[in-house]
Amino acid sequence: MVTHRSLLRRFPSTSFSVLALSKSALGILTSSACAHLFTSLGRLSHSFSFAIICTVLAWSCMTIANPLHNTDRFHTVSIAIPPWVNPNANRIWIKQINDRGTPNKLRVRLGSPDDYKALVLKGIANEYDFLILPQHIGLYLWKHHGFHIIASGELDANVVIVSTQPDIQTISDLKHKRIGFPDPIAYVTIAAERFLAGQSLDFETHYLARHDIVLKQVIKGKVDAGAVVEQAFRTLDKPYRSSLNRLHTLTTTSLVLALAKPATESNIQQKMTNTLLDTNLEKLKLFPEWSEFDTRHAKAMYESDLHAVDVIRRTVEAHN
């Protein structure tokens, strides 16, 4: 019987030339496609030498296209980022991720749903490979849906309540006023609403999706006051920032978590972790300093953040 090995021994120069050609021109084909194509051609040909070429091409393509033999290829993954401070911030951040992902053989596609609820539901449906989420949402997905926490980032999570109205100088002045919040299940919203409820205040709630929109609506007088993360307040141009009266600051501690969907391969998880750690070199405002996450802390974090996690759980259950 004539085998692949015996053919290579009998026609070394032809075989190695064809092998070089196949690596450069045919590596993009799948192994099954290569094998089917060249084996069929070989059977149709009456030329024994052509059959040799076809067989060697099939063998080399099978070797090259098989993922087990191709450890250096780029991996394209999708990552979802919530509606954060503003859309431009997300675009800047994803550019840094892709720049830093290149050495790790990683290409990243950005997904940014309009609200947290859509992001969570699409995440549960495995529409994204990775998600960047506030602590309470990330812990919910980790605990109830088996997501992997691959990295964590620290952010200044302080919440400020601001107003431009001359008759609003203290928190007690917010009684029966219109108050703007970002997304209804954002950490800022949950913390601010809980604080205001503790002040026994009745107020009109307006969910405005993003922090930048909240601030714009406050400045325009569309709402009487607004609650935003302090970082968003600090990024305002000075004239706008000066027009806002800071009524109260809630000091909170929270992390941003990077998660991988349950079926993500461990080597791809590590590539994304390395990429996130490398983005710390950019020192960008509004973005966390990433570090590797110790999953031993997840249970304690979950229990300490149970109130906010329950908001996410109830939201998902209400949808289902």
C-alpha positions in Angstrom: 0.0 0.0 0.0 1.2 3.5 -0.8 1.0 5.7 2.3 1.5 9.5 2.8 4.8 8.8 4.4 6.1 6.6 1.5 5.0 9.2 -1.0 6.9 11.9 0.8 10.0 9.7 0.8 9.7 9.0 -2.9 9.1 12.5 -4.1 10.8 14.8 -1.5 11.4 17.9 -3.6 7.9 18.0 -5.0 6.3 17.2 -1.7 8.1 19.9 0.3 7.5 22.5 -2.5 3.8 21.7 -2.4 3.7 21.8 1.3 5.2 25.3 1.3 2.6 26.4 -1.2 -0.3 24.9 0.8 0.8 26.7 4.0 0.8 30.1 2.3 -2.2 29.7 0.0 -4.5 27.1 1.5 -4.2 27.4 5.2 -7.5 29.3 5.4 -9.5 26.3 4.3 -10.9 23.9 6.8 -9.3 20.5 7.1 -12.4 18.7 5.8 -12.7 21.0 2.8 -9.1 20.5 1.9 -9.3 16.7 2.2 -12.4 16.4 0.2 -11.2 18.7 -2.6 -7.8 17.2 -3.2 -8.7 13.6 -2.7 -11.5 14.0 -5.3 -9.1 15.6 -7.7 -6.6 12.9 -7.2 -9.0 10.2 -8.0 -10.2 11.8 -11.2 -6.6 12.2 -12.5 -4.8 9.5 -14.4 -1.5 11.1 -13.5 0.2 9.4 -10.6 2.4 12.5 -9.9 -0.7 14.7 -9.8 -2.3 12.3 -7.3 0.8 12.7 -5.2 0.5 16.5 -5.2 -3.2 16.3 -4.3 -2.5 13.9 -1.5 0.3 16.0 0.0 -1.8 19.2 -0.3 -4.7 17.4 1.5 -2.4 16.2 4.3 -0.7 19.6 4.8 -4.1 21.5 4.8 -5.4 19.0 7.4 -2.4 19.7 9.6 -2.5 23.5 9.2 -6.3 24.1 9.5 -6.7 21.8 12.4 -7.0 24.1 15.5 -4.9 21.7 17.5 -2.0 22.5 15.3 -2.6 26.2 15.1 -2.0 27.8 18.4 -0.8 31.2 17.1 -4.0 32.2 15.3 -6.0 35.3 16.3 -9.2 34.8 18.2 -12.1 37.1 17.6 -14.4 37.6 20.6 -17.3 39.8 21.5 -17.4 41.9 24.6 -20.4 43.8 26.0 -20.0 47.1 27.9 -22.9 48.7 29.7 -24.3 52.1 28.9 -21.6 53.8 31.0 -20.9 57.5 31.1 -21.4 58.2 27.4 -21.0 56.3 24.1 -17.6 58.0 23.3 -16.1 56.6 26.5 -17.0 53.1 25.3 -15.5 53.6 21.9 -12.2 54.9 23.4 -12.0 52.0 25.8 -12.6 49.3 23.1 -9.9 50.9 21.0 -7.5 50.5 23.9 -8.6 46.9 24.4 -8.0 46.0 20.7 -4.6 47.7 20.8 -3.6 45.8 23.8 -5.2 42.6 22.5 -3.0 42.3 19.5 0.1 40.9 21.4 -2.3 38.4 23.0 -3.7 37.3 19.6 -7.1 38.7 20.4 -9.5 40.8 18.4 -12.5 42.3 20.2 -15.9 43.3 18.8 -17.9 45.8 20.9 -21.5 45.3 22.0 -23.2 48.0 23.9 -26.9 47.5 24.5 -29.1 50.5 25.3 -29.7 49.4 28.9 -28.5 47.1 31.6 -31.5 44.8 31.4 -30.9 44.1 27.7 -27.2 43.5 28.4 -28.0 41.0 31.2 -30.6 39.1 29.2 -28.3 38.9 26.2 -25.5 37.8 28.4 -27.6 35.0 29.9 -28.4 34.0 26.3 -24.7 33.7 25.6 -24.7 36.4 22.9 -21.4 37.8 24.2 -18.1 36.0 25.0 -17.2 38.6 27.7 -19.0 41.2 29.7 -17.8 44.3 31.7 -20.3 44.9 34.4 -20.8 46.6 37.8 -20.2 44.4 40.8 -23.8 43.6 41.7 -24.7 42.4 38.1 -21.5 40.5 37.7 -22.0 38.7 41.0 -25.6 37.8 40.0 -24.3 36.2 36.7 -21.5 34.4 38.6 -23.8 33.0 41.3 -27.0 32.1 39.3 -25.7 31.5 35.7 -22.2 30.1 36.1 -20.2 33.0 34.6 -16.5 33.1 35.2 -15.1 36.3 36.9 -11.7 36.8 35.2 -10.7 40.2 36.4 -11.8 43.1 38.6 -11.3 46.8 38.5 -11.5 49.5 41.1 -13.5 52.6 40.3 -14.4 55.7 42.4 -18.0 54.7 42.9 -19.1 57.7 44.9 -22.6 59.0 44.0 -23.4 62.7 43.9 -26.8 64.2 44.0 -26.8 67.6 42.2 -29.3 70.4 41.3 -29.3 73.8 39.6 -32.6 74.9 41.2 -32.2 77.9 43.6 -34.9 76.5 45.9 -33.1 73.2 46.4 -30.2 73.5 48.8 -30.4 70.4 50.9 -31.7 66.8 50.5 -34.9 67.7 52.4 -35.7 70.2 49.6 -36.2 67.3 47.2 -39.6 66.4 48.5 -42.1 66.1 45.6 -39.3 67.0 43.2 -38.4 65.4 39.9 -35.1 63.4 40.3 -33.2 61.9 37.4 -31.3 58.6 37.6 -29.4 56.6 35.1 -30.5 53.0 34.3 -33.0 51.6 36.8 -30.7 48.7 37.7 -27.4 50.6 37.7 -25.5 50.6 40.9 -25.8 54.4 41.2 -29.5 54.3 40.9 -30.0 51.5 43.4 -27.7 53.2 46.0 -29.3 56.7 45.5 -32.9 55.4 45.6 -32.1 53.5 48.8 -30.6 56.5 50.4 -33.4 58.8 49.4 -36.0 56.3 50.6 -34.3 56.4 54.0 -34.9 60.2 54.1 -38.7 59.6 54.0 -38.9 61.6 50.8 -41.6 61.3 48.2 -40.2 62.2 44.8 -40.9 61.7 41.1 -38.5 59.2 39.5 -37.1 59.7 36.0 -34.8 57.0 34.5 -32.6 58.6 31.8 -30.3 55.7 30.8 -26.9 57.3 31.1 -25.0 59.6 33.5 -24.4 62.3 30.8 -28.1 62.5 30.0 -28.9 62.9 33.7 -26.5 65.8 34.0 -27.8 67.5 30.8 -31.4 67.2 32.0 -30.5 68.7 35.3 -28.7 71.6 33.7 -31.6 72.2 31.3 -34.1 72.1 34.1 -36.0 69.1 32.7 -35.5 67.4 36.1 -35.0 69.2 39.5 -32.1 67.1 40.6 -30.0 64.1 39.5 -27.9 61.3 40.9 -24.8 60.3 39.0 -21.4 58.7 39.7 -18.9 61.3 40.8 -16.5 60.7 37.9 -19.2 61.7 35.4 -19.7 65.0 37.4 -16.0 65.7 37.4 -15.7 65.2 33.6 -18.1 68.1 32.9 -16.6 71.3 31.6 -16.0 73.7 34.4 -18.8 76.2 33.5 -21.4 73.4 33.6 -19.9 71.9 36.7 -19.9 75.3 38.5 -23.6 75.7 37.7 -24.5 72.5 39.7 -25.0 72.5 43.5 -23.8 69.3 45.1 -26.5 68.4 47.6 -25.0 65.2 48.9 -22.2 62.6 48.3 -22.7 58.9 48.9 -19.5 57.2 49.6 -19.7 53.7 48.2 -17.3 51.0 47.3 -17.8 48.8 44.3 -15.8 47.0 41.7 -16.2 46.5 38.0 -16.1 42.9 37.0 -15.0 41.3 33.8 -16.8 38.0 33.1 -16.5 35.2 30.6 -19.6 33.2 29.6 -19.6 29.6 31.0 -18.5 27.9 27.8 -15.4 30.1 27.2 -12.2 28.1 26.9 -9.6 28.8 29.6 -6.9 29.9 27.2 -9.2 32.5 25.7 -10.1 33.7 29.2 -6.4 34.1 30.0 -5.9 36.1 26.8 -8.6 38.5 27.8 -7.3 38.8 31.3 -3.8 39.6 30.0 -5.3 42.2 27.7 -7.2 43.9 30.5 -4.2 44.0 32.7 -2.2 45.6 29.9 -4.7 48.4 29.4 -3.7 49.7 32.8 -0.7 51.3 31.0 -3.1 53.8 29.3 -4.1 55.5 32.6 -7.4 56.6 31.1 -10.0 58.5 33.1 -13.4 56.7 33.8 -11.8 53.3 33.4 -10.7 50.9 36.1 -7.3 49.6 37.1 -7.6 45.9 36.4 -6.3 43.1 38.5 -6.7 39.4 38.6 -9.7 38.3 40.6 -9.5 35.9 43.5 -12.7 33.9 43.3 -12.4 33.1 47.0 -13.8 36.5 47.7 -16.8 36.2 45.5 -19.1 34.6 48.1 -18.5 37.2 50.7 -19.0 40.0 48.1 -22.2 38.4 47.0 -23.6 38.3 50.5 -22.6 41.9 51.3 -24.2 43.2 48.1 -27.3 41.1 48.4 -29.7 44.0 48.3 -28.4 45.2 44.9 -28.1 41.6 43.6 -31.7 41.0 44.4 -32.7 43.9 42.3 -31.1 42.1 39.3 -32.6 38.8 40.2 -36.1 40.3 40.4 -35.6 42.1 37.1 -34.7 38.8 35.3 -37.5 36.8 36.9 -40.0 39.5 36.0 -38.9 39.2 32.3 -39.1 35.4 32.3 
